[in-house]
Every structure is written in structure tokens, then in C-alpha cells.
Amino acid sequence: MVGESRRTCHLVPLPEADAMPRLLTAFCGLRIAPGSGEVLASPVGMPCEPCMARSPVPAFAMLQHFHGRLGGGGTDR
């Protein structure tokens, strides 16, 4: 468990409908074990900027300009 100030909302591509991956990999590279994350209807909390910059969501496209400065690398912040 971490405090609210350390909770981060990561973006994860949906796996294939019939696939059951051992780990989910967020766009930033963070690996999430099944059952250790929460499925949200929409982003809430502190968003992971590297996930947003690397995602295919058009609304986040402007963050791709800052991609190299955002960090990431698969650690929860």
C-alpha cells in the first residue's frame, strides 16, 4: 500500500479478448501483476506522464514533444 500522494494512474493497452497475460505492461514500461491494479472507467488521480506521452490517445499527442524529458522506465512513482 502507498499513500494517496504516491498513487499513479497508468495506461495499459487492453490484451486480446482471449489472452490471459501473466503481466500487463503499461505504456511507460511498468509491469502490473493481475489483481494488483485497479480498472478505472476514466483516468483519476495523478496520471503517469510517460504513459500518456507514449499512448495512442490523440488528446495526449502534445506530450510526445516532451517524451525524452518525462522519464518512465517501469517504476511506480
mmCIF file of the N, C-alpha and C atoms, coordinates in Angstrom:
data_MODEL
# 
_entry.id   MODEL 
# 
loop_
_atom_site.group_PDB 
_atom_site.id 
_atom_site.type_symbol 
_atom_site.label_atom_id 
_atom_site.label_alt_id 
_atom_site.label_comp_id 
_atom_site.label_asym_id 
_atom_site.label_entity_id 
_atom_site.label_seq_id 
_atom_site.pdbx_PDB_ins_code 
_atom_site.Cartn_x 
_atom_site.Cartn_y 
_atom_site.Cartn_z 
_atom_site.occupancy 
_atom_site.B_iso_or_equiv 
_atom_site.pdbx_formal_charge 
_atom_site.auth_seq_id 
_atom_site.auth_comp_id 
_atom_site.auth_asym_id 
_atom_site.auth_atom_id 
_atom_site.pdbx_PDB_model_num 
ATOM 1   N N  . MET A 1 1  ? 0.844   -1.187  0.000   1.00 0.00 ? 1  MET A N  1 
ATOM 2   C CA . MET A 1 1  ? 0.000   0.000   0.000   1.00 0.00 ? 1  MET A CA 1 
ATOM 3   C C  . MET A 1 1  ? 0.880   1.238   0.000   1.00 0.00 ? 1  MET A C  1 
ATOM 4   N N  . VAL A 1 2  ? 0.423   2.237   -0.716  1.00 0.00 ? 2  VAL A N  1 
ATOM 5   C CA . VAL A 1 2  ? 1.113   3.521   -0.731  1.00 0.00 ? 2  VAL A CA 1 
ATOM 6   C C  . VAL A 1 2  ? 0.092   4.604   -0.418  1.00 0.00 ? 2  VAL A C  1 
ATOM 7   N N  . GLY A 1 3  ? 0.575   5.740   0.039   1.00 0.00 ? 3  GLY A N  1 
ATOM 8   C CA . GLY A 1 3  ? -0.308  6.856   0.325   1.00 0.00 ? 3  GLY A CA 1 
ATOM 9   C C  . GLY A 1 3  ? -0.880  7.459   -0.944  1.00 0.00 ? 3  GLY A C  1 
ATOM 10  N N  . GLU A 1 4  ? -1.936  8.220   -0.808  1.00 0.00 ? 4  GLU A N  1 
ATOM 11  C CA . GLU A 1 4  ? -2.600  8.825   -1.957  1.00 0.00 ? 4  GLU A CA 1 
ATOM 12  C C  . GLU A 1 4  ? -1.655  9.677   -2.791  1.00 0.00 ? 4  GLU A C  1 
ATOM 13  N N  . SER A 1 5  ? -0.696  10.335  -2.155  1.00 0.00 ? 5  SER A N  1 
ATOM 14  C CA . SER A 1 5  ? 0.222   11.194  -2.905  1.00 0.00 ? 5  SER A CA 1 
ATOM 15  C C  . SER A 1 5  ? 1.163   10.384  -3.793  1.00 0.00 ? 5  SER A C  1 
ATOM 16  N N  . ARG A 1 6  ? 1.278   9.075   -3.563  1.00 0.00 ? 6  ARG A N  1 
ATOM 17  C CA . ARG A 1 6  ? 2.160   8.223   -4.369  1.00 0.00 ? 6  ARG A CA 1 
ATOM 18  C C  . ARG A 1 6  ? 1.400   7.348   -5.354  1.00 0.00 ? 6  ARG A C  1 
ATOM 19  N N  . ARG A 1 7  ? 0.077   7.455   -5.394  1.00 0.00 ? 7  ARG A N  1 
ATOM 20  C CA . ARG A 1 7  ? -0.722  6.667   -6.328  1.00 0.00 ? 7  ARG A CA 1 
ATOM 21  C C  . ARG A 1 7  ? -0.625  7.288   -7.710  1.00 0.00 ? 7  ARG A C  1 
ATOM 22  N N  . THR A 1 8  ? -0.455  6.450   -8.705  1.00 0.00 ? 8  THR A N  1 
ATOM 23  C CA . THR A 1 8  ? -0.320  6.915   -10.080 1.00 0.00 ? 8  THR A CA 1 
ATOM 24  C C  . THR A 1 8  ? -1.283  6.144   -10.968 1.00 0.00 ? 8  THR A C  1 
ATOM 25  N N  . CYS A 1 9  ? -1.883  6.839   -11.912 1.00 0.00 ? 9  CYS A N  1 
ATOM 26  C CA . CYS A 1 9  ? -2.791  6.223   -12.876 1.00 0.00 ? 9  CYS A CA 1 
ATOM 27  C C  . CYS A 1 9  ? -1.996  5.933   -14.148 1.00 0.00 ? 9  CYS A C  1 
ATOM 28  N N  . HIS A 1 10 ? -1.772  4.646   -14.428 1.00 0.00 ? 10 HIS A N  1 
ATOM 29  C CA . HIS A 1 10 ? -1.044  4.224   -15.624 1.00 0.00 ? 10 HIS A CA 1 
ATOM 30  C C  . HIS A 1 10 ? -2.032  3.810   -16.705 1.00 0.00 ? 10 HIS A C  1 
ATOM 31  N N  . LEU A 1 11 ? -1.614  3.929   -17.947 1.00 0.00 ? 11 LEU A N  1 
ATOM 32  C CA . LEU A 1 11 ? -2.423  3.489   -19.083 1.00 0.00 ? 11 LEU A CA 1 
ATOM 33  C C  . LEU A 1 11 ? -1.860  2.169   -19.588 1.00 0.00 ? 11 LEU A C  1 
ATOM 34  N N  . VAL A 1 12 ? -2.752  1.203   -19.759 1.00 0.00 ? 12 VAL A N  1 
ATOM 35  C CA . VAL A 1 12 ? -2.351  -0.134  -20.203 1.00 0.00 ? 12 VAL A CA 1 
ATOM 36  C C  . VAL A 1 12 ? -3.196  -0.499  -21.423 1.00 0.00 ? 12 VAL A C  1 
ATOM 37  N N  . PRO A 1 13 ? -2.552  -0.940  -22.504 1.00 0.00 ? 13 PRO A N  1 
ATOM 38  C CA . PRO A 1 13 ? -3.355  -1.394  -23.649 1.00 0.00 ? 13 PRO A CA 1 
ATOM 39  C C  . PRO A 1 13 ? -4.114  -2.660  -23.270 1.00 0.00 ? 13 PRO A C  1 
ATOM 40  N N  . LEU A 1 14 ? -5.327  -2.792  -23.760 1.00 0.00 ? 14 LEU A N  1 
ATOM 41  C CA . LEU A 1 14 ? -6.124  -3.978  -23.461 1.00 0.00 ? 14 LEU A CA 1 
ATOM 42  C C  . LEU A 1 14 ? -5.534  -5.186  -24.169 1.00 0.00 ? 14 LEU A C  1 
ATOM 43  N N  . PRO A 1 15 ? -5.404  -6.300  -23.457 1.00 0.00 ? 15 PRO A N  1 
ATOM 44  C CA . PRO A 1 15 ? -4.931  -7.524  -24.118 1.00 0.00 ? 15 PRO A CA 1 
ATOM 45  C C  . PRO A 1 15 ? -6.022  -8.064  -25.049 1.00 0.00 ? 15 PRO A C  1 
ATOM 46  N N  . GLU A 1 16 ? -5.649  -8.973  -25.917 1.00 0.00 ? 16 GLU A N  1 
ATOM 47  C CA . GLU A 1 16 ? -6.628  -9.622  -26.794 1.00 0.00 ? 16 GLU A CA 1 
ATOM 48  C C  . GLU A 1 16 ? -7.725  -10.249 -25.931 1.00 0.00 ? 16 GLU A C  1 
ATOM 49  N N  . ALA A 1 17 ? -8.919  -10.344 -26.482 1.00 0.00 ? 17 ALA A N  1 
ATOM 50  C CA . ALA A 1 17 ? -10.068 -10.842 -25.715 1.00 0.00 ? 17 ALA A CA 1 
ATOM 51  C C  . ALA A 1 17 ? -9.841  -12.236 -25.149 1.00 0.00 ? 17 ALA A C  1 
ATOM 52  N N  . ASP A 1 18 ? -9.153  -13.106 -25.887 1.00 0.00 ? 18 ASP A N  1 
ATOM 53  C CA . ASP A 1 18 ? -8.961  -14.476 -25.415 1.00 0.00 ? 18 ASP A CA 1 
ATOM 54  C C  . ASP A 1 18 ? -7.597  -14.693 -24.756 1.00 0.00 ? 18 ASP A C  1 
ATOM 55  N N  . ALA A 1 19 ? -6.830  -13.634 -24.579 1.00 0.00 ? 19 ALA A N  1 
ATOM 56  C CA . ALA A 1 19 ? -5.493  -13.744 -23.984 1.00 0.00 ? 19 ALA A CA 1 
ATOM 57  C C  . ALA A 1 19 ? -5.558  -13.539 -22.476 1.00 0.00 ? 19 ALA A C  1 
ATOM 58  N N  . MET A 1 20 ? -4.685  -14.237 -21.764 1.00 0.00 ? 20 MET A N  1 
ATOM 59  C CA . MET A 1 20 ? -4.558  -14.058 -20.320 1.00 0.00 ? 20 MET A CA 1 
ATOM 60  C C  . MET A 1 20 ? -3.073  -13.870 -20.024 1.00 0.00 ? 20 MET A C  1 
ATOM 61  N N  . PRO A 1 21 ? -2.569  -12.626 -20.186 1.00 0.00 ? 21 PRO A N  1 
ATOM 62  C CA . PRO A 1 21 ? -1.136  -12.401 -19.970 1.00 0.00 ? 21 PRO A CA 1 
ATOM 63  C C  . PRO A 1 21 ? -0.760  -12.561 -18.503 1.00 0.00 ? 21 PRO A C  1 
ATOM 64  N N  . ARG A 1 22 ? 0.484   -12.985 -18.278 1.00 0.00 ? 22 ARG A N  1 
ATOM 65  C CA . ARG A 1 22 ? 0.977   -13.103 -16.899 1.00 0.00 ? 22 ARG A CA 1 
ATOM 66  C C  . ARG A 1 22 ? 1.136   -11.738 -16.268 1.00 0.00 ? 22 ARG A C  1 
ATOM 67  N N  . LEU A 1 23 ? 1.524   -10.765 -17.051 1.00 0.00 ? 23 LEU A N  1 
ATOM 68  C CA . LEU A 1 23 ? 1.688   -9.384  -16.585 1.00 0.00 ? 23 LEU A CA 1 
ATOM 69  C C  . LEU A 1 23 ? 1.097   -8.437  -17.614 1.00 0.00 ? 23 LEU A C  1 
ATOM 70  N N  . LEU A 1 24 ? 0.555   -7.337  -17.137 1.00 0.00 ? 24 LEU A N  1 
ATOM 71  C CA . LEU A 1 24 ? 0.128   -6.258  -18.026 1.00 0.00 ? 24 LEU A CA 1 
ATOM 72  C C  . LEU A 1 24 ? 1.263   -5.240  -18.066 1.00 0.00 ? 24 LEU A C  1 
ATOM 73  N N  . THR A 1 25 ? 1.552   -4.712  -19.237 1.00 0.00 ? 25 THR A N  1 
ATOM 74  C CA . THR A 1 25 ? 2.628   -3.731  -19.369 1.00 0.00 ? 25 THR A CA 1 
ATOM 75  C C  . THR A 1 25 ? 2.038   -2.392  -19.751 1.00 0.00 ? 25 THR A C  1 
ATOM 76  N N  . ALA A 1 26 ? 2.232   -1.405  -18.882 1.00 0.00 ? 26 ALA A N  1 
ATOM 77  C CA . ALA A 1 26 ? 1.755   -0.048  -19.145 1.00 0.00 ? 26 ALA A CA 1 
ATOM 78  C C  . ALA A 1 26 ? 2.603   0.575   -20.251 1.00 0.00 ? 26 ALA A C  1 
ATOM 79  N N  . PHE A 1 27 ? 2.108   1.630   -20.863 1.00 0.00 ? 27 PHE A N  1 
ATOM 80  C CA . PHE A 1 27 ? 2.843   2.297   -21.932 1.00 0.00 ? 27 PHE A CA 1 
ATOM 81  C C  . PHE A 1 27 ? 4.203   2.807   -21.465 1.00 0.00 ? 27 PHE A C  1 
ATOM 82  N N  . CYS A 1 28 ? 4.365   3.086   -20.169 1.00 0.00 ? 28 CYS A N  1 
ATOM 83  C CA . CYS A 1 28 ? 5.647   3.559   -19.644 1.00 0.00 ? 28 CYS A CA 1 
ATOM 84  C C  . CYS A 1 28 ? 6.626   2.420   -19.389 1.00 0.00 ? 28 CYS A C  1 
ATOM 85  N N  . GLY A 1 29 ? 6.151   1.171   -19.466 1.00 0.00 ? 29 GLY A N  1 
ATOM 86  C CA . GLY A 1 29 ? 7.007   0.018   -19.220 1.00 0.00 ? 29 GLY A CA 1 
ATOM 87  C C  . GLY A 1 29 ? 6.756   -0.659  -17.880 1.00 0.00 ? 29 GLY A C  1 
ATOM 88  N N  . LEU A 1 30 ? 5.987   -0.041  -17.004 1.00 0.00 ? 30 LEU A N  1 
ATOM 89  C CA . LEU A 1 30 ? 5.673   -0.649  -15.708 1.00 0.00 ? 30 LEU A CA 1 
ATOM 90  C C  . LEU A 1 30 ? 4.913   -1.951  -15.932 1.00 0.00 ? 30 LEU A C  1 
ATOM 91  N N  . ARG A 1 31 ? 5.328   -2.999  -15.256 1.00 0.00 ? 31 ARG A N  1 
ATOM 92  C CA . ARG A 1 31 ? 4.642   -4.285  -15.354 1.00 0.00 ? 31 ARG A CA 1 
ATOM 93  C C  . ARG A 1 31 ? 3.731   -4.449  -14.147 1.00 0.00 ? 31 ARG A C  1 
ATOM 94  N N  . ILE A 1 32 ? 2.489   -4.822  -14.415 1.00 0.00 ? 32 ILE A N  1 
ATOM 95  C CA . ILE A 1 32 ? 1.471   -4.918  -13.374 1.00 0.00 ? 32 ILE A CA 1 
ATOM 96  C C  . ILE A 1 32 ? 0.971   -6.353  -13.309 1.00 0.00 ? 32 ILE A C  1 
ATOM 97  N N  . ALA A 1 33 ? 1.091   -6.966  -12.150 1.00 0.00 ? 33 ALA A N  1 
ATOM 98  C CA . ALA A 1 33 ? 0.604   -8.337  -11.957 1.00 0.00 ? 33 ALA A CA 1 
ATOM 99  C C  . ALA A 1 33 ? -0.918  -8.324  -11.887 1.00 0.00 ? 33 ALA A C  1 
ATOM 100 N N  . PRO A 1 34 ? -1.569  -9.325  -12.473 1.00 0.00 ? 34 PRO A N  1 
ATOM 101 C CA . PRO A 1 34 ? -3.029  -9.398  -12.385 1.00 0.00 ? 34 PRO A CA 1 
ATOM 102 C C  . PRO A 1 34 ? -3.496  -9.333  -10.935 1.00 0.00 ? 34 PRO A C  1 
ATOM 103 N N  . GLY A 1 35 ? -4.512  -8.534  -10.690 1.00 0.00 ? 35 GLY A N  1 
ATOM 104 C CA . GLY A 1 35 ? -5.056  -8.388  -9.347  1.00 0.00 ? 35 GLY A CA 1 
ATOM 105 C C  . GLY A 1 35 ? -4.395  -7.319  -8.507  1.00 0.00 ? 35 GLY A C  1 
ATOM 106 N N  . SER A 1 36 ? -3.269  -6.763  -8.974  1.00 0.00 ? 36 SER A N  1 
ATOM 107 C CA . SER A 1 36 ? -2.590  -5.747  -8.162  1.00 0.00 ? 36 SER A CA 1 
ATOM 108 C C  . SER A 1 36 ? -2.922  -4.327  -8.608  1.00 0.00 ? 36 SER A C  1 
ATOM 109 N N  . GLY A 1 37 ? -3.652  -4.184  -9.692  1.00 0.00 ? 37 GLY A N  1 
ATOM 110 C CA . GLY A 1 37 ? -4.063  -2.869  -10.166 1.00 0.00 ? 37 GLY A CA 1 
ATOM 111 C C  . GLY A 1 37 ? -5.575  -2.744  -10.122 1.00 0.00 ? 37 GLY A C  1 
ATOM 112 N N  . GLU A 1 38 ? -6.054  -1.576  -10.441 1.00 0.00 ? 38 GLU A N  1 
ATOM 113 C CA . GLU A 1 38 ? -7.488  -1.341  -10.474 1.00 0.00 ? 38 GLU A CA 1 
ATOM 114 C C  . GLU A 1 38 ? -7.882  -0.950  -11.881 1.00 0.00 ? 38 GLU A C  1 
ATOM 115 N N  . VAL A 1 39 ? -9.031  -1.414  -12.343 1.00 0.00 ? 39 VAL A N  1 
ATOM 116 C CA . VAL A 1 39 ? -9.578  -0.998  -13.625 1.00 0.00 ? 39 VAL A CA 1 
ATOM 117 C C  . VAL A 1 39 ? -10.455 0.215   -13.359 1.00 0.00 ? 39 VAL A C  1 
ATOM 118 N N  . LEU A 1 40 ? -10.167 1.301   -14.062 1.00 0.00 ? 40 LEU A N  1 
ATOM 119 C CA . LEU A 1 40 ? -10.910 2.543   -13.861 1.00 0.00 ? 40 LEU A CA 1 
ATOM 120 C C  . LEU A 1 40 ? -11.710 2.882   -15.115 1.00 0.00 ? 40 LEU A C  1 
ATOM 121 N N  . ALA A 1 41 ? -12.868 3.488   -14.928 1.00 0.00 ? 41 ALA A N  1 
ATOM 122 C CA . ALA A 1 41 ? -13.698 3.899   -16.065 1.00 0.00 ? 41 ALA A CA 1 
ATOM 123 C C  . ALA A 1 41 ? -13.087 5.088   -16.794 1.00 0.00 ? 41 ALA A C  1 
ATOM 124 N N  . SER A 1 42 ? -12.306 5.878   -16.073 1.00 0.00 ? 42 SER A N  1 
ATOM 125 C CA . SER A 1 42 ? -11.628 7.029   -16.667 1.00 0.00 ? 42 SER A CA 1 
ATOM 126 C C  . SER A 1 42 ? -10.396 7.326   -15.818 1.00 0.00 ? 42 SER A C  1 
ATOM 127 N N  . PRO A 1 43 ? -9.425  8.043   -16.381 1.00 0.00 ? 43 PRO A N  1 
ATOM 128 C CA . PRO A 1 43 ? -8.242  8.380   -15.582 1.00 0.00 ? 43 PRO A CA 1 
ATOM 129 C C  . PRO A 1 43 ? -8.612  9.238   -14.371 1.00 0.00 ? 43 PRO A C  1 
ATOM 130 N N  . VAL A 1 44 ? -8.134  8.840   -13.223 1.00 0.00 ? 44 VAL A N  1 
ATOM 131 C CA . VAL A 1 44 ? -8.326  9.612   -11.994 1.00 0.00 ? 44 VAL A CA 1 
ATOM 132 C C  . VAL A 1 44 ? -7.007  9.607   -11.239 1.00 0.00 ? 44 VAL A C  1 
ATOM 133 N N  . GLY A 1 45 ? -6.799  10.577  -10.389 1.00 0.00 ? 45 GLY A N  1 
ATOM 134 C CA . GLY A 1 45 ? -5.556  10.639  -9.635  1.00 0.00 ? 45 GLY A CA 1 
ATOM 135 C C  . GLY A 1 45 ? -4.432  11.229  -10.464 1.00 0.00 ? 45 GLY A C  1 
ATOM 136 N N  . MET A 1 46 ? -3.207  11.014  -10.013 1.00 0.00 ? 46 MET A N  1 
ATOM 137 C CA . MET A 1 46 ? -2.033  11.539  -10.692 1.00 0.00 ? 46 MET A CA 1 
ATOM 138 C C  . MET A 1 46 ? -1.732  10.696  -11.928 1.00 0.00 ? 46 MET A C  1 
ATOM 139 N N  . PRO A 1 47 ? -1.824  11.278  -13.132 1.00 0.00 ? 47 PRO A N  1 
ATOM 140 C CA . PRO A 1 47 ? -1.544  10.492  -14.330 1.00 0.00 ? 47 PRO A CA 1 
ATOM 141 C C  . PRO A 1 47 ? -0.045  10.264  -14.515 1.00 0.00 ? 47 PRO A C  1 
ATOM 142 N N  . CYS A 1 48 ? 0.299   9.134   -15.070 1.00 0.00 ? 48 CYS A N  1 
ATOM 143 C CA . CYS A 1 48 ? 1.688   8.843   -15.412 1.00 0.00 ? 48 CYS A CA 1 
ATOM 144 C C  . CYS A 1 48 ? 1.971   9.554   -16.734 1.00 0.00 ? 48 CYS A C  1 
ATOM 145 N N  . GLU A 1 49 ? 2.794   10.588  -16.694 1.00 0.00 ? 49 GLU A N  1 
ATOM 146 C CA . GLU A 1 49 ? 3.069   11.371  -17.901 1.00 0.00 ? 49 GLU A CA 1 
ATOM 147 C C  . GLU A 1 49 ? 3.748   10.553  -18.991 1.00 0.00 ? 49 GLU A C  1 
ATOM 148 N N  . PRO A 1 50 ? 4.724   9.675   -18.670 1.00 0.00 ? 50 PRO A N  1 
ATOM 149 C CA . PRO A 1 50 ? 5.298   8.845   -19.734 1.00 0.00 ? 50 PRO A CA 1 
ATOM 150 C C  . PRO A 1 50 ? 4.257   7.932   -20.398 1.00 0.00 ? 50 PRO A C  1 
ATOM 151 N N  . CYS A 1 51 ? 3.311   7.382   -19.623 1.00 0.00 ? 51 CYS A N  1 
ATOM 152 C CA . CYS A 1 51 ? 2.237   6.575   -20.213 1.00 0.00 ? 51 CYS A CA 1 
ATOM 153 C C  . CYS A 1 51 ? 1.426   7.423   -21.182 1.00 0.00 ? 51 CYS A C  1 
ATOM 154 N N  . MET A 1 52 ? 1.074   8.620   -20.757 1.00 0.00 ? 52 MET A N  1 
ATOM 155 C CA . MET A 1 52 ? 0.276   9.491   -21.610 1.00 0.00 ? 52 MET A CA 1 
ATOM 156 C C  . MET A 1 52 ? 1.023   9.847   -22.888 1.00 0.00 ? 52 MET A C  1 
ATOM 157 N N  . ALA A 1 53 ? 2.305   10.148  -22.773 1.00 0.00 ? 53 ALA A N  1 
ATOM 158 C CA . ALA A 1 53 ? 3.093   10.550  -23.940 1.00 0.00 ? 53 ALA A CA 1 
ATOM 159 C C  . ALA A 1 53 ? 3.264   9.397   -24.929 1.00 0.00 ? 53 ALA A C  1 
ATOM 160 N N  . ARG A 1 54 ? 3.301   8.176   -24.436 1.00 0.00 ? 54 ARG A N  1 
ATOM 161 C CA . ARG A 1 54 ? 3.529   7.013   -25.300 1.00 0.00 ? 54 ARG A CA 1 
ATOM 162 C C  . ARG A 1 54 ? 2.241   6.350   -25.765 1.00 0.00 ? 54 ARG A C  1 
ATOM 163 N N  . SER A 1 55 ? 1.099   6.795   -25.283 1.00 0.00 ? 55 SER A N  1 
ATOM 164 C CA . SER A 1 55 ? -0.166  6.169   -25.643 1.00 0.00 ? 55 SER A CA 1 
ATOM 165 C C  . SER A 1 55 ? -0.651  6.684   -27.000 1.00 0.00 ? 55 SER A C  1 
ATOM 166 N N  . PRO A 1 56 ? -1.539  5.913   -27.645 1.00 0.00 ? 56 PRO A N  1 
ATOM 167 C CA . PRO A 1 56 ? -2.088  6.354   -28.928 1.00 0.00 ? 56 PRO A CA 1 
ATOM 168 C C  . PRO A 1 56 ? -3.274  7.305   -28.793 1.00 0.00 ? 56 PRO A C  1 
ATOM 169 N N  . VAL A 1 57 ? -3.566  7.779   -27.597 1.00 0.00 ? 57 VAL A N  1 
ATOM 170 C CA . VAL A 1 57 ? -4.707  8.667   -27.374 1.00 0.00 ? 57 VAL A CA 1 
ATOM 171 C C  . VAL A 1 57 ? -4.402  10.041  -27.987 1.00 0.00 ? 57 VAL A C  1 
ATOM 172 N N  . PRO A 1 58 ? -5.188  10.483  -28.969 1.00 0.00 ? 58 PRO A N  1 
ATOM 173 C CA . PRO A 1 58 ? -4.902  11.762  -29.637 1.00 0.00 ? 58 PRO A CA 1 
ATOM 174 C C  . PRO A 1 58 ? -4.841  12.960  -28.693 1.00 0.00 ? 58 PRO A C  1 
ATOM 175 N N  . ALA A 1 59 ? -5.632  12.953  -27.634 1.00 0.00 ? 59 ALA A N  1 
ATOM 176 C CA . ALA A 1 59 ? -5.637  14.084  -26.699 1.00 0.00 ? 59 ALA A CA 1 
ATOM 177 C C  . ALA A 1 59 ? -4.297  14.266  -26.000 1.00 0.00 ? 59 ALA A C  1 
ATOM 178 N N  . PHE A 1 60 ? -3.475  13.218  -25.945 1.00 0.00 ? 60 PHE A N  1 
ATOM 179 C CA . PHE A 1 60 ? -2.179  13.289  -25.270 1.00 0.00 ? 60 PHE A CA 1 
ATOM 180 C C  . PHE A 1 60 ? -1.022  13.515  -26.247 1.00 0.00 ? 60 PHE A C  1 
ATOM 181 N N  . ALA A 1 61 ? -1.317  13.706  -27.530 1.00 0.00 ? 61 ALA A N  1 
ATOM 182 C CA . ALA A 1 61 ? -0.278  13.795  -28.559 1.00 0.00 ? 61 ALA A CA 1 
ATOM 183 C C  . ALA A 1 61 ? 0.732   14.898  -28.280 1.00 0.00 ? 61 ALA A C  1 
ATOM 184 N N  . MET A 1 62 ? 0.305   16.003  -27.701 1.00 0.00 ? 62 MET A N  1 
ATOM 185 C CA . MET A 1 62 ? 1.239   17.107  -27.438 1.00 0.00 ? 62 MET A CA 1 
ATOM 186 C C  . MET A 1 62 ? 2.333   16.708  -26.461 1.00 0.00 ? 62 MET A C  1 
ATOM 187 N N  . LEU A 1 63 ? 2.083   15.706  -25.615 1.00 0.00 ? 63 LEU A N  1 
ATOM 188 C CA . LEU A 1 63 ? 3.097   15.261  -24.665 1.00 0.00 ? 63 LEU A CA 1 
ATOM 189 C C  . LEU A 1 63 ? 4.253   14.528  -25.342 1.00 0.00 ? 63 LEU A C  1 
ATOM 190 N N  . GLN A 1 64 ? 4.040   14.060  -26.576 1.00 0.00 ? 64 GLN A N  1 
ATOM 191 C CA . GLN A 1 64 ? 5.106   13.363  -27.284 1.00 0.00 ? 64 GLN A CA 1 
ATOM 192 C C  . GLN A 1 64 ? 6.298   14.277  -27.538 1.00 0.00 ? 64 GLN A C  1 
ATOM 193 N N  . HIS A 1 65 ? 6.079   15.580  -27.566 1.00 0.00 ? 65 HIS A N  1 
ATOM 194 C CA . HIS A 1 65 ? 7.174   16.542  -27.734 1.00 0.00 ? 65 HIS A CA 1 
ATOM 195 C C  . HIS A 1 65 ? 8.104   16.542  -26.525 1.00 0.00 ? 65 HIS A C  1 
ATOM 196 N N  . PHE A 1 66 ? 7.589   16.136  -25.370 1.00 0.00 ? 66 PHE A N  1 
ATOM 197 C CA . PHE A 1 66 ? 8.358   16.135  -24.128 1.00 0.00 ? 66 PHE A CA 1 
ATOM 198 C C  . PHE A 1 66 ? 8.780   14.731  -23.721 1.00 0.00 ? 66 PHE A C  1 
ATOM 199 N N  . HIS A 1 67 ? 8.524   13.750  -24.567 1.00 0.00 ? 67 HIS A N  1 
ATOM 200 C CA . HIS A 1 67 ? 8.749   12.333  -24.276 1.00 0.00 ? 67 HIS A CA 1 
ATOM 201 C C  . HIS A 1 67 ? 10.108  12.069  -23.617 1.00 0.00 ? 67 HIS A C  1 
ATOM 202 N N  . GLY A 1 68 ? 11.180  12.617  -24.130 1.00 0.00 ? 68 GLY A N  1 
ATOM 203 C CA . GLY A 1 68 ? 12.510  12.362  -23.588 1.00 0.00 ? 68 GLY A CA 1 
ATOM 204 C C  . GLY A 1 68 ? 12.737  12.936  -22.210 1.00 0.00 ? 68 GLY A C  1 
ATOM 205 N N  . ARG A 1 69 ? 11.960  13.928  -21.828 1.00 0.00 ? 69 ARG A N  1 
ATOM 206 C CA . ARG A 1 69 ? 12.147  14.578  -20.527 1.00 0.00 ? 69 ARG A CA 1 
ATOM 207 C C  . ARG A 1 69 ? 11.232  14.030  -19.443 1.00 0.00 ? 69 ARG A C  1 
ATOM 208 N N  . LEU A 1 70 ? 10.301  13.142  -19.801 1.00 0.00 ? 70 LEU A N  1 
ATOM 209 C CA . LEU A 1 70 ? 9.298   12.697  -18.841 1.00 0.00 ? 70 LEU A CA 1 
ATOM 210 C C  . LEU A 1 70 ? 9.738   11.519  -17.980 1.00 0.00 ? 70 LEU A C  1 
ATOM 211 N N  . GLY A 1 71 ? 10.797  10.871  -18.326 1.00 0.00 ? 71 GLY A N  1 
ATOM 212 C CA . GLY A 1 71 ? 11.245  9.739   -17.507 1.00 0.00 ? 71 GLY A CA 1 
ATOM 213 C C  . GLY A 1 71 ? 10.494  8.494   -17.844 1.00 0.00 ? 71 GLY A C  1 
ATOM 214 N N  . GLY A 1 72 ? 10.110  7.726   -16.860 1.00 0.00 ? 72 GLY A N  1 
ATOM 215 C CA . GLY A 1 72 ? 9.424   6.458   -17.084 1.00 0.00 ? 72 GLY A CA 1 
ATOM 216 C C  . GLY A 1 72 ? 10.359  5.315   -16.761 1.00 0.00 ? 72 GLY A C  1 
ATOM 217 N N  . GLY A 1 73 ? 10.203  4.242   -17.489 1.00 0.00 ? 73 GLY A N  1 
ATOM 218 C CA . GLY A 1 73 ? 11.106  3.119   -17.315 1.00 0.00 ? 73 GLY A CA 1 
ATOM 219 C C  . GLY A 1 73 ? 10.582  2.033   -16.400 1.00 0.00 ? 73 GLY A C  1 
ATOM 220 N N  . GLY A 1 74 ? 9.281   2.090   -16.066 1.00 0.00 ? 74 GLY A N  1 
ATOM 221 C CA . GLY A 1 74 ? 8.697   0.965   -15.365 1.00 0.00 ? 74 GLY A CA 1 
ATOM 222 C C  . GLY A 1 74 ? 8.746   0.993   -13.866 1.00 0.00 ? 74 GLY A C  1 
ATOM 223 N N  . THR A 1 75 ? 8.893   2.145   -13.265 1.00 0.00 ? 75 THR A N  1 
ATOM 224 C CA . THR A 1 75 ? 8.821   2.191   -11.806 1.00 0.00 ? 75 THR A CA 1 
ATOM 225 C C  . THR A 1 75 ? 7.646   3.049   -11.406 1.00 0.00 ? 75 THR A C  1 
ATOM 226 N N  . ASP A 1 76 ? 6.969   2.666   -10.366 1.00 0.00 ? 76 ASP A N  1 
ATOM 227 C CA . ASP A 1 76 ? 5.846   3.437   -9.885  1.00 0.00 ? 76 ASP A CA 1 
ATOM 228 C C  . ASP A 1 76 ? 6.361   4.613   -9.075  1.00 0.00 ? 76 ASP A C  1 
ATOM 229 N N  . ARG A 1 77 ? 5.739   5.724   -9.260  1.00 0.00 ? 77 ARG A N  1 
ATOM 230 C CA . ARG A 1 77 ? 6.178   6.937   -8.580  1.00 0.00 ? 77 ARG A CA 1 
ATOM 231 C C  . ARG A 1 77 ? 5.192   7.331   -7.540  1.00 0.00 ? 77 ARG A C  1 
# 
